[in-house]
Amino acid sequence: MSLVKPAMRGLLGKRLRFHLPIAFGLSLVAAAGFKYMVTEPRKQAYAEFYKNYDAAKEFNNMREAGIFESVRPSGE
């Protein structure tokens, strides 16, 4: 009983025709999943945060806490 020779000629092209569409499809699914499961909720959270954000109030809170070296708290 003799062993069957491996099919080496055209093996790369044959494997690529099979694996390339699968890899492309999985990458599209991963990109869509990342967009809708990570970036969209993050954009919503940023929009919600900045809807009620008052920069002047935050600055005054940080100034009173003594975070800045160039601006003294109003109590001093």
N, C-alpha and C positions, 0 to 999 in steps of 0.2 A: 504494500500500500504506500503510495507516494503522497507527499504533502502538496497541497495546492499552493502555488506561488502567490505571494501577496500582490495585489493590484497597486503598483506604485505610480504608474503613468496616469497623470490627470487626477491624482488623489487630492491635491490641494484645491483645485477648481471644484471638484465634486464636494469636498467638505465645506468650502466657502459658500457654494450655492445652497447648502443646507443650513449652515450656521449664521450667515450674514443676515438674512431676513429675521431670524429669531432674535439676534442681538439688536438689530435696529428696532424691532417691535418692543422688546423689553426696555430699551433705552427711552423710547417714547412714553411707555407706561410709567417708568420711573420719573421722568421729567414732569409729566402731568400730575403724578402723585405728589411730588415735591411742591409743585406750584399750588395745588389746591389744599394740601395738608399742612404746609409750612408757611409759604409766603403770603397767601391770602389771609389766614388768621393773624399773621404778624402785621400786615397792612391795616387790618381792622383794629387791632390793638393800638397801633400808633395813632390812627385817626381818632379813636375814642379818647386816648390820653390827651392829645393836643386840642381836642374839642373844648375841654375845660381847663386847659393849662394857662396859668397866669405867670409869665416870666418875671414881671416886676415883683410879685409876691414871693416867688422863689428866691429872687435876688435878695430881697429884704430879709428873708429867713436865713439865708446863708451868711449875710452880712452880720446879723445879730448873733449867729453861732460862732463867728470869728474865723471863718474859713479863709477869707481874703486877707492878704498882707497889705494891700494898697488901700483898702477901705476899712476904716475903723467902725466898730459897732456904735450905734447912736447913744448908748449909755455911757461911753467914755468921753 
